[in-house]
């Protein structure tokens, strides 16, 4: 500090000679104060420095006392105030730069909290995000930005306590802007600690997730549209074959009914009954064809389904025989004791259709296609793909062709969305991707085995543990229930359907009334009579079945409802409204299906 003085030059000289001005009186007063007050005395002055410059210093004088408390000298400590001033200026500059940096971050709200969670500092990003100005939130609690339910659950305080213990806490929740509007946010709280781990406060970071949630929703909607488009493509492949089979079924119905009519004219009742039975079987086959189309086009799967693999594979044989063409031999084989699967039957059919159509295209319309099924376990040596060990038993469905096979690169990329080896305009590249998504959705796995010149086999593994099946309710018993004495209102604008359903219910002893519209049904309900069951079509003129159900239950809260529809899209069939008092029927249905639903609602103790 004393660069202008040599130490030897200072020895023996009066200490006042160090200073540029005579400070004898002040220094003497300071020394006397140090003696009398028994603590150091302090004062500020100037010291000469290099090249005639001066520096500001603080002098502290300590009285040196002996054992008898007599003063025998002083210790003088000189502290350079100029260096401290430079440090303060540097810290102030660092703080200015940090504030500029924090305020420039607009995507995140950043603020400082004290130990009690009160706001100390607030950046511009926080002001833009929440609508609160820095002055408005100063010293306000963190809970200000949370909605009442979260404050009631002490979420803000849980976050603070967790951050104080572990150094960091985060949560995704709904926060509140100054105008009362809610927005989804990720809240991060970091503990701010001194070098000795003393907790000084908290740093609060808020990320507004509104744009992210919107993007996720748009992505989810886009995926659903892609799935739907892919289903439409599968339907396009099936249209020709289904139209052929459907026309055959209609021809069988017409011919059988004509023969039945002739037999009745000749009083041959037994022959007429036989022809009617044939007609009924043909109608049911036609109904199954439309159900398959509806299950393929359906946007939402029905919850809690048991799917009989044997029936699905049998229907595949019937469905694909015409679709694949006469030059492709189809072989479907499976054991008789296959268990049921806890998956959507429509999705399984759609997956098998996609695999069959891919195989047909790979074979250029000429070859052999096989579908086989067996039971396997994760530890079986024949299983070459990793299966979830939490499931003990799987059903393996193999779709194999004798086409040209795949290269290793094609096989490796086969499940990628939009990847296809077909010419442009001849495929979306979504078939195998959708199959993979369906199987993994239900906890299964997919394997592809293929080599150039050796054909291709696609193996689907779906879990069939008993615990999974136990969670799915068994199929309803279709035996005719005892419905004698129940009052039923049938609402259907199609007269043929309405009259046939009402006639069957009357045969079982029900007291049945009929209505052709929702308004007419409400007028009947308003008579004040007691009603047990409302059986209504969803697509009605002036008022749909959902609204009719809602209005009817205002007068009869315990009313049981069966909703009928010929659609399977969620636009018409809302599975969320189906509960213990409401069931749905997809047209076409047989009377056994209807009576099983009626029994479920009106005679639950009999199940």
Buried (B, 14 or more C-beta within 10 A) or exposed (E): EEEBBEEEEEEEEEBBEBBEEEBEEBBEBBBBBBBEEEEBBBBEBBBBBEEEEBBBBBBBBBBEEEEEEEEEEBEBEBBBEBEEEEEEEEEEEEEEEEEEEBBEBEEBBBBBBEEEBBBBBBBBBBBEBBBBEBEBBBEBBBBBBBBEEBBEEEBBBEBBBBBBEEBBBBBEBEBBBBEEEEBBBBBBBBBBEEEEEEEEBBBBBBBBBEEEEEEEEEEEEEEEEBBBEBBEBBBEBBEEBBEEBBEBBEEBBEBBBEBBEEBBEEEBEEBBEBBBEBBBBBBEBBBBBBBBBBBBBBBBBBEEBBBBBBEBBEBBEBBBBBBBBEEBEBEBEBEEEBBBBBBBBBBBBBBBBBBBBBBBBBBEEEBBBBBBBBBBEBEEEEBEEEBEEEBEBBBBBBBBBBBBBBEEEBBEBBBEBEBBBEEEEEBBBBBBBBBBBBBEEBBBBBBBBBEEEEBBBBBBBBBBBEEBBEEBEEEBBBEBBEBEEBEBBBBBBBEEBBEBBBEBBEEBEBBBBBBBBBEBBBEBBEEEEEBBBBBBBBBBEEBBBBBBBEBBBEEBEEBBBBBBBBBBEEEBBEEEEBEEEBBBBBBBBEBEBBBBBBBBBBEEEEE
